[in-house]
Amino acid sequence: MEFLHRPVLLEPTVKALTDPHFGGKSRVGQEEGDTRTRLSGIFVDGTFGRGGHSRLLLSKLASDARLVVFDKDPEAIAHAQVLQAEDSRVQVVHDGFASMAQQLQALGIAQVDGVMLDLGISSPQIDDASRGFSFMHEGPLDMRMDTSRGPTAAQWLADASVEEIKEVIAKYGEERFAFQIAKALVARRESGPLRTTLDLAELVASVVRTREKGKHPATRTFQALRIYLNQELEELAFTLATVLKVLAPKGRLAVISFHSLEDRMVKQCIAAAANPAAVHARLPIFEKDLPQPILYSLGRVLPSEDEVAGNARARSAVLRVAQRTQTPLPPDQGASFVKAVSLAPKLAAHARRRQK
Ligand SMILES: C[S@@+](CC[C@H](N)C(=O)[O-])C[C@H]1O[C@@H](n2cnc3c(N)ncnc32)[C@H](O)[C@@H]1O
């Protein structure tokens, strides 16, 4: 069965990468004179999915442009390979976008003119019950975007401790009942392992006592496990820290987030790169010696009412766009974001434990 994905914020995202005048007023007082066309450049789609954004971008790019597309998901990659066979400007990489700098280097690309990230999961991943992402459809408890590596949700839940489960559900699901859910999950092991999405959804529903309007009680738990198992925030933090190394001067970054944990990270990263002097404002140094912005924001775009009415996934979407300045990167740029990486080492430790 073919599952479809309806791209969110499609036109503004592609404009963000291709229109020199994107951002209008927010650019006043910033670097002037950006009239060059970027349509012959090198671009990256870090989250190919079913290629909605990639296809529209390609339709705007010149015949000598290049587009390197990434996805963790083997099914998305199969779709990307079909596009690659049709369009010689496309190159496909089956890997997380956090490997972007390294993978581009392997392709002989030092810098790119635009990077877009459309975060989270695609509709096909949710709608295909066999992927185990949905509490609405019975399926194996998997939840991996990259089905070729890493523990499934069922494997992780089979031997994580109450403390580990609680931490994940509280941190990535912002779930008030994280401890009660974790305790119930560990107790449930005595009657056999959790195997399916509905096993998990029912167990969580039996423990979560307050009901959020329009939300299944297991929404937060499913979100948390998915984010953790796929290391979504760690990959985003690492990528935000390193993407500046691959963006050429005047190159653009466009990121679509779907929840506040992601959007906060994107917003803070852009703000820190746009206002590095703020950190040093009270120090006795001359203005000319203050660190200069390495990015500036081109603003935020939300979906229109029409888009939200036609596509429920768009409801929580936020697009943030920034442009690289000419300032060379300070050596430690982005280090603080990588330090913010939190639970990933625990997942690695868990994987090692399972191998023993
Ligand atoms: C929202 S969908 C993208 C949809 C796409 N823009 C389109 O128009 O079809 C997100 C995709 O990004 C992939 N993905 C999520 N995180 C990733 C990561 N860290 N690295 C690579 N791919 C990732 C998912 O597997 C999924 O296919």
The ligand as a Gaussian input file, in Angstrom:
#p B3LYP/6-31G(d) Opt

LIG

0 1
 C        8.405000      15.453000       8.069000
 S        9.201000      14.258000       7.104000
 C        9.841000      15.140000       5.744000
 C        8.893000      15.260000       4.617000
 C        9.465000      15.878000       3.373000
 N        9.872000      17.246000       3.567000
 C        8.486000      15.765000       2.242000
 O        8.058000      16.814000       1.715000
 O        8.140000      14.654000       1.864000
 C       10.630000      13.930000       8.012000
 C       11.565000      12.912000       7.384000
 O       12.837000      13.152000       7.952000
 C       13.422000      11.937000       8.333000
 N       14.281000      12.259000       9.472000
 C       13.915000      12.657000      10.700000
 N       15.001000      12.916000      11.442000
 C       16.070000      12.687000      10.643000
 C       17.473000      12.811000      10.827000
 N       17.994000      13.172000      12.001000
 N       18.263000      12.543000       9.779000
 C       17.749000      12.168000       8.585000
 N       16.437000      12.015000       8.365000
 C       15.606000      12.284000       9.377000
 C       12.284000      11.012000       8.640000
 O       12.679000       9.670000       8.427000
 C       11.224000      11.460000       7.634000
 O       11.309000      10.732000       6.453000

